[in-house]
Amino acid sequence: MRFAIRDDDLNFFYSQEMIEENVKDIWNICPISMSVVPFIKGNWLKNTKLLEYLGPNNVSDNIVKDIQSDDEIFDISKNIKLVKYIKEKLSEGKVYLTIHAIHHRNEDKKLPEVGKNFPIGAEFYTDRDLTYSLKIAVKHLEAVFNQKIVVFTPPQNLYSKKGFKAIKNNNLNICGYPIQLKKDLLKYVSLYGFINLLKLIIHKKKYGTSPYPYLIKSNHIAVIDHKSLQPATNINKLYKNFDYVYSQGGDFVLSTHSYGFNYKMQGSDKTMGEVLKEFLLYVKSKDNIEFVTLDKIF
């Protein structure tokens, strides 16, 4: 089995100290695929803290408008100390970069209606064509960090047919939930092909929320499923999901946000970081585990 960690939201507001505090004990076991927002829009530290404090169901229209008005763009390349540090970790093989968004901000006139999520961040669940903007963002990251970008991780794990087209047009593979919203089920025929969709539907009916264990390949793109570690994650289910994928000889991707590793898990005294370390030791105890970066999955 190949095992990878997807760590979302690396952006201008990160620091060496912040990264060291959260992941210094982790990347010695598994390299971390950090998903970058090259041109984060707005004060990410302030806005993220506010959104996570309120939760998706308590974000009022006025709060959304306030965040939308905070539209200053922060280019990750302007944080020179951070760039130098990340490049050092790239050379050490501890970090690999994917692209997570352009601005991590949905600019549609009408935001998408999605439950248990922050639609304002669902940049690629859109009616706009982001092909060219994404191309500029990818080229920028490649120039700043001197690394080829081949993997896209959707912000809020959502993408519309238009969003998918922009990703495909830039020859990027996707790490994200293959089937997200039931109402959009028919769109996946054109995205993945009928046979792949049939496999995914059968798997979902048979195994429920367990991740699809194999790479999904179509004429357009390749997609790998993942499971998320967040404060609300059911830890026992996470282990069961891993055991299932391991039993199938598949590949397992764990997605998370390292900036939240000091958050307490719901119903537990343990932090996200503590749970992750215990989980990694469990994974490491298994035979034939290869800890890899996301590009190796593809």
VEXGUKE-721162 format. One record per residue (C-alpha): x, y, z; residue in three letters. Coordinates in steps of 0.001 Angstrom, whole numbers, always signed. Layout:
REM VEXGUKE-721162
+---------+---------+---------+------+
:       X :       Y :       Z : rest :
+---------+---------+---------+------+
:       X :       Y :       Z :  ALA :
...
+---------+---------+---------+------+
***
This chain:
REM VEXGUKE-721162
+---------+---------+---------+------+
:       X :       Y :       Z : rest :
+---------+---------+---------+------+
:      +0 :      +0 :      +0 :  MET :
:   +1055 :   +3565 :    -738 :  ARG :
:    +151 :   +6045 :   +2008 :  PHE :
:    +200 :   +9842 :   +1596 :  ALA :
:    -691 :  +12878 :   +3692 :  ILE :
:   -2468 :  +15825 :   +2067 :  ARG :
:   -2080 :  +18989 :   +4142 :  ASP :
:   -4216 :  +21877 :   +2865 :  ASP :
:   -3887 :  +25677 :   +2894 :  ASP :
:    -157 :  +26504 :   +2843 :  LEU :
:    -137 :  +30229 :   +2025 :  ASN :
:   +1509 :  +33606 :   +2622 :  PHE :
:    +447 :  +33670 :   +6292 :  PHE :
:   +2355 :  +30514 :   +7273 :  TYR :
:   +5722 :  +30677 :   +9037 :  SER :
:   +8614 :  +28298 :   +9607 :  GLN :
:   +7794 :  +28239 :  +13318 :  GLU :
:   +4162 :  +27347 :  +12675 :  MET :
:   +5114 :  +24440 :  +10404 :  ILE :
:   +7874 :  +23146 :  +12683 :  GLU :
:   +5567 :  +23147 :  +15694 :  GLU :
:   +2921 :  +21094 :  +13917 :  ASN :
:   +4689 :  +18602 :  +11657 :  VAL :
:   +8296 :  +18157 :  +12843 :  LYS :
:   +7493 :  +14705 :  +14293 :  ASP :
:   +5402 :  +13635 :  +11310 :  ILE :
:   +7499 :  +14129 :   +8187 :  TRP :
:  +10177 :  +11842 :   +9616 :  ASN :
:   +7611 :   +9053 :   +9132 :  ILE :
:   +5734 :  +10265 :   +6066 :  CYS :
:   +6569 :  +13136 :   +3697 :  PRO :
:   +3872 :  +15776 :   +3637 :  ILE :
:   +2144 :  +16876 :    +447 :  SER :
:   +1377 :  +20498 :   +1226 :  MET :
:   -1437 :  +21975 :    -866 :  SER :
:    -661 :  +25602 :   -1659 :  VAL :
:   -2908 :  +28618 :   -2148 :  VAL :
:    -532 :  +30821 :   -4170 :  PRO :
:   -2601 :  +34039 :   -4058 :  PHE :
:   -4677 :  +33810 :    -884 :  ILE :
:   -7379 :  +36484 :    -844 :  LYS :
:   -8062 :  +38333 :   +2397 :  GLY :
:   -6554 :  +37995 :   +5856 :  ASN :
:   -6481 :  +34200 :   +6079 :  TRP :
:   -5563 :  +34112 :   +9772 :  LEU :
:   -8480 :  +36337 :  +10790 :  LYS :
:  -11062 :  +34893 :   +8385 :  ASN :
:  -10218 :  +31237 :   +9079 :  THR :
:  -10421 :  +31769 :  +12829 :  LYS :
:  -13830 :  +33433 :  +12459 :  LEU :
:  -15289 :  +30785 :  +10122 :  LEU :
:  -14091 :  +27842 :  +12182 :  GLU :
:  -15390 :  +29443 :  +15390 :  TYR :
:  -18859 :  +29948 :  +13895 :  LEU :
:  -19176 :  +26745 :  +11853 :  GLY :
:  -20835 :  +26532 :   +8393 :  PRO :
:  -24401 :  +26757 :   +9695 :  ASN :
:  -23840 :  +30002 :  +11590 :  ASN :
:  -22174 :  +32128 :   +8912 :  VAL :
:  -24597 :  +34969 :   +8183 :  SER :
:  -24903 :  +36875 :   +4911 :  ASP :
:  -23328 :  +39907 :   +6597 :  ASN :
:  -20265 :  +37896 :   +7618 :  ILE :
:  -19938 :  +36584 :   +4056 :  VAL :
:  -20116 :  +40154 :   +2734 :  LYS :
:  -17462 :  +41280 :   +5226 :  ASP :
:  -15120 :  +38499 :   +4114 :  ILE :
:  -15781 :  +39234 :    +437 :  GLN :
:  -14901 :  +42876 :    +979 :  SER :
:  -11566 :  +41764 :   +2444 :  ASP :
:  -10119 :  +41191 :   -1018 :  ASP :
:   -6419 :  +42044 :    -717 :  GLU :
:   -4304 :  +39378 :   -2426 :  ILE :
:   -1285 :  +37939 :    -595 :  PHE :
:   +1258 :  +36281 :   -2901 :  ASP :
:   +3116 :  +33425 :   -1193 :  ILE :
:   +6322 :  +34428 :   -3001 :  SER :
:   +6387 :  +37661 :    -958 :  LYS :
:   +6978 :  +35658 :   +2229 :  ASN :
:  +10670 :  +35187 :   +1458 :  ILE :
:  +11545 :  +33377 :   +4695 :  LYS :
:   +8731 :  +30878 :   +4158 :  LEU :
:   +9727 :  +30223 :    +537 :  VAL :
:  +13356 :  +29600 :   +1516 :  LYS :
:  +12281 :  +27220 :   +4279 :  TYR :
:   +9877 :  +25238 :   +2069 :  ILE :
:  +12545 :  +24907 :    -627 :  LYS :
:  +14910 :  +23437 :   +1967 :  GLU :
:  +12281 :  +20880 :   +2975 :  LYS :
:  +11617 :  +20068 :    -679 :  LEU :
:  +15318 :  +19284 :   -1156 :  SER :
:  +15240 :  +17083 :   +1963 :  GLU :
:  +12282 :  +15101 :    +592 :  GLY :
:  +10087 :  +16008 :   +3564 :  LYS :
:   +7666 :  +18172 :   +1586 :  VAL :
:   +5994 :  +17974 :   -1819 :  TYR :
:   +3773 :  +20719 :   -3212 :  LEU :
:    +362 :  +20442 :   -4829 :  THR :
:   -1975 :  +23304 :   -5713 :  ILE :
:   -5078 :  +23818 :   -3570 :  HIS :
:   -6688 :  +26859 :   -5173 :  ALA :
:   -5935 :  +30194 :   -6763 :  ILE :
:   -7395 :  +32568 :   -4134 :  HIS :
:   -9469 :  +30065 :   -2071 :  HIS :
:  -12398 :  +32404 :   -2690 :  ARG :
:  -15544 :  +31719 :   -4703 :  ASN :
:  -16149 :  +34836 :   -6832 :  GLU :
:  -19527 :  +33792 :   -8288 :  ASP :
:  -22311 :  +36368 :   -7934 :  LYS :
:  -24416 :  +33705 :   -6235 :  LYS :
:  -22555 :  +31352 :   -3908 :  LEU :
:  -23228 :  +27610 :   -4282 :  PRO :
:  -25603 :  +25977 :   -1830 :  GLU :
:  -23673 :  +23256 :      -8 :  VAL :
:  -24334 :  +21763 :   +3396 :  GLY :
:  -21715 :  +21396 :   +6132 :  LYS :
:  -19271 :  +23504 :   +4165 :  ASN :
:  -18108 :  +27067 :   +3588 :  PHE :
:  -19328 :  +27951 :     +67 :  PRO :
:  -17306 :  +31172 :     +91 :  ILE :
:  -14146 :  +29043 :     -95 :  GLY :
:  -15413 :  +26600 :   -2721 :  ALA :
:  -13541 :  +28357 :   -5518 :  GLU :
:  -13873 :  +25558 :   -8077 :  PHE :
:  -17552 :  +24826 :   -7423 :  TYR :
:  -18277 :  +27567 :   -9890 :  THR :
:  -20026 :  +28623 :  -13077 :  ASP :
:  -16916 :  +30511 :  -14267 :  ARG :
:  -14093 :  +29178 :  -16432 :  ASP :
:  -10936 :  +29279 :  -14287 :  LEU :
:   -8671 :  +27595 :  -16850 :  THR :
:   -6425 :  +30578 :  -17518 :  TYR :
:   -6316 :  +31808 :  -13908 :  SER :
:   -5324 :  +28336 :  -12753 :  LEU :
:   -2646 :  +28146 :  -15433 :  LYS :
:   -1102 :  +31403 :  -14155 :  ILE :
:   -1234 :  +30126 :  -10561 :  ALA :
:    +436 :  +26820 :  -11459 :  VAL :
:   +3211 :  +28501 :  -13451 :  LYS :
:   +3804 :  +30916 :  -10592 :  HIS :
:   +4188 :  +28118 :   -8046 :  LEU :
:   +6516 :  +26193 :  -10324 :  GLU :
:   +8716 :  +29261 :  -10795 :  ALA :
:   +8808 :  +30161 :   -7086 :  VAL :
:   +9573 :  +26676 :   -5764 :  PHE :
:  +11229 :  +25065 :   -8784 :  ASN :
:   +8918 :  +22039 :   -8639 :  GLN :
:   +6532 :  +20684 :  -11270 :  LYS :
:   +2892 :  +20852 :  -10105 :  ILE :
:    +848 :  +17819 :  -11168 :  VAL :
:   -1797 :  +17425 :   -8437 :  VAL :
:   -4813 :  +19593 :   -7622 :  PHE :
:   -6684 :  +19393 :   -4301 :  THR :
:  -10101 :  +21108 :   -4505 :  PRO :
:  -10801 :  +23803 :   -1884 :  PRO :
:  -13680 :  +22640 :    +328 :  GLN :
:  -13347 :  +19355 :   -1648 :  ASN :
:  -15879 :  +20626 :   -4175 :  LEU :
:  -15726 :  +21157 :   -7917 :  TYR :
:  -18399 :  +21773 :  -10527 :  SER :
:  -18270 :  +20610 :  -14127 :  LYS :
:  -16725 :  +23988 :  -15049 :  LYS :
:  -14215 :  +23650 :  -12223 :  GLY :
:  -13308 :  +20141 :  -13352 :  PHE :
:  -12777 :  +21422 :  -16881 :  LYS :
:  -10285 :  +24032 :  -15653 :  ALA :
:   -8359 :  +21371 :  -13717 :  ILE :
:   -8382 :  +18986 :  -16685 :  LYS :
:   -7329 :  +21714 :  -19113 :  ASN :
:   -4232 :  +22289 :  -17005 :  ASN :
:   -3302 :  +18571 :  -17062 :  ASN :
:   -3639 :  +18193 :  -13303 :  LEU :
:   -4718 :  +15102 :  -11410 :  ASN :
:   -7156 :  +15364 :   -8488 :  ILE :
:   -7009 :  +14229 :   -4896 :  CYS :
:  -10572 :  +14685 :   -3702 :  GLY :
:  -13882 :  +12966 :   -3085 :  TYR :
:  -14845 :  +11297 :   -6401 :  PRO :
:  -18599 :  +11638 :   -5830 :  ILE :
:  -19587 :  +14635 :   -3729 :  GLN :
:  -23209 :  +15697 :   -4234 :  LEU :
:  -26018 :  +13333 :   -5225 :  LYS :
:  -27854 :  +16028 :   -7174 :  LYS :
:  -24867 :  +16281 :   -9496 :  ASP :
:  -24572 :  +12534 :  -10096 :  LEU :
:  -25046 :  +12715 :  -13883 :  LEU :
:  -22144 :  +15135 :  -14304 :  LYS :
:  -19742 :  +12358 :  -13338 :  TYR :
:  -20559 :  +10385 :  -16494 :  VAL :
:  -18907 :  +13088 :  -18569 :  SER :
:  -16108 :  +13576 :  -16029 :  LEU :
:  -15053 :   +9994 :  -15328 :  TYR :
:  -16793 :   +7879 :  -17934 :  GLY :
:  -19721 :   +5470 :  -17453 :  PHE :
:  -17685 :   +2438 :  -16326 :  ILE :
:  -15790 :   +4377 :  -13658 :  ASN :
:  -19020 :   +5928 :  -12391 :  LEU :
:  -20653 :   +2492 :  -12209 :  LEU :
:  -17714 :   +1174 :  -10160 :  LYS :
:  -17968 :   +4134 :   -7793 :  LEU :
:  -21722 :   +3729 :   -7320 :  ILE :
:  -21419 :     -10 :   -6651 :  ILE :
:  -18613 :    +651 :   -4183 :  HIS :
:  -20656 :   +3309 :   -2368 :  LYS :
:  -23695 :   +1041 :   -2097 :  LYS :
:  -21545 :   -1826 :    -822 :  LYS :
:  -19089 :     -36 :   +1463 :  TYR :
:  -20807 :   +3252 :   +2326 :  GLY :
:  -18394 :   +6016 :   +3297 :  THR :
:  -15258 :   +3895 :   +2981 :  SER :
:  -12863 :   +5536 :    +502 :  PRO :
:  -12616 :   +4089 :   -2985 :  TYR :
:   -9282 :   +2257 :   -2691 :  PRO :
:   -7935 :   +2594 :   -6228 :  TYR :
:   -6906 :   +5279 :   -8646 :  LEU :
:   -9744 :   +6330 :  -10951 :  ILE :
:   -8454 :   +6803 :  -14485 :  LYS :
:  -10348 :   +8256 :  -17427 :  SER :
:   -9388 :   +9689 :  -20785 :  ASN :
:   -9353 :  +13114 :  -19173 :  HIS :
:   -7811 :  +12781 :  -15733 :  ILE :
:   -6878 :  +10588 :  -12766 :  ALA :
:   -8525 :  +10926 :   -9334 :  VAL :
:   -7676 :   +9434 :   -5938 :  ILE :
:  -10098 :   +9400 :   -3004 :  ASP :
:   -9098 :  +10389 :    +529 :  HIS :
:  -10287 :  +10470 :   +4130 :  LYS :
:  -10192 :  +13554 :   +6287 :  SER :
:   -8818 :  +14108 :   +9786 :  LEU :
:  -10617 :  +17048 :  +11395 :  GLN :
:  -11735 :  +17719 :  +14993 :  PRO :
:  -15118 :  +16073 :  +14276 :  ALA :
:  -13609 :  +12931 :  +12689 :  THR :
:  -14692 :   +9624 :  +14219 :  ASN :
:  -11322 :   +8099 :  +15115 :  ILE :
:  -12589 :   +4504 :  +15146 :  ASN :
:  -14069 :   +4935 :  +11659 :  LYS :
:  -10765 :   +6371 :  +10425 :  LEU :
:   -8967 :   +3200 :  +11484 :  TYR :
:  -11689 :   +1045 :   +9918 :  LYS :
:  -11434 :   +2976 :   +6663 :  ASN :
:   -7691 :   +2470 :   +6579 :  PHE :
:   -8025 :   -1250 :   +7360 :  ASP :
:  -10525 :   -1609 :   +4516 :  TYR :
:   -8264 :     +67 :   +1940 :  VAL :
:   -5289 :   -1945 :   +3227 :  TYR :
:   -7264 :   -5194 :   +2855 :  SER :
:   -8016 :   -4261 :    -768 :  GLN :
:   -4382 :   -3534 :   -1621 :  GLY :
:   -5314 :     +40 :   -2436 :  GLY :
:   -3758 :   +3450 :   -1797 :  ASP :
:   -4733 :   +5601 :   +1188 :  PHE :
:   -4600 :   +9404 :   +1355 :  VAL :
:   -5230 :  +11197 :   +4639 :  LEU :
:   -6171 :  +14859 :   +4244 :  SER :
:   -5918 :  +17351 :   +7079 :  THR :
:   -4975 :  +20891 :   +8103 :  HIS :
:   -1750 :  +20971 :  +10092 :  SER :
:   -2456 :  +24483 :  +11362 :  TYR :
:   -5191 :  +22851 :  +13479 :  GLY :
:   -3098 :  +20080 :  +15022 :  PHE :
:   -3408 :  +21688 :  +18447 :  ASN :
:   -7229 :  +21628 :  +18218 :  TYR :
:   -8924 :  +19124 :  +20533 :  LYS :
:  -10829 :  +16270 :  +18938 :  MET :
:  -14556 :  +16400 :  +19683 :  GLN :
:  -15366 :  +14122 :  +22605 :  GLY :
:  -11695 :  +13484 :  +23385 :  SER :
:   -8834 :  +15027 :  +25347 :  ASP :
:   -6471 :  +14320 :  +22460 :  LYS :
:   -5483 :  +16877 :  +19849 :  THR :
:   -5609 :  +16300 :  +16102 :  MET :
:   -1816 :  +16122 :  +16070 :  GLY :
:   -1733 :  +13458 :  +18783 :  GLU :
:   -4354 :  +11391 :  +16959 :  VAL :
:   -2394 :  +11647 :  +13717 :  LEU :
:    +862 :  +10489 :  +15345 :  LYS :
:    -871 :   +7469 :  +16874 :  GLU :
:   -2529 :   +6698 :  +13542 :  PHE :
:    +787 :   +6897 :  +11662 :  LEU :
:   +2403 :   +4486 :  +14121 :  LEU :
:    -481 :   +2073 :  +13497 :  TYR :
:     -24 :   +2403 :   +9729 :  VAL :
:   +3728 :   +1939 :  +10105 :  LYS :
:   +3172 :   -1336 :  +11993 :  SER :
:   +1605 :   -2904 :   +8887 :  LYS :
:   +3592 :   -4854 :   +6291 :  ASP :
:   +4388 :   -3441 :   +2853 :  ASN :
:   +3552 :    +189 :   +3579 :  ILE :
:   +5252 :   +2800 :   +1393 :  GLU :
:   +4996 :   +6371 :   +2673 :  PHE :
:   +4915 :   +8595 :    -397 :  VAL :
:   +4072 :  +12050 :   -1712 :  THR :
:    +838 :  +12506 :   -3646 :  LEU :
:   +2473 :  +12574 :   -7072 :  ASP :
:   +3679 :   +8999 :   -6499 :  LYS :
:     +63 :   +7829 :   -6187 :  ILE :
:    -513 :   +8988 :   -9773 :  PHE :
+---------+---------+---------+------+
***
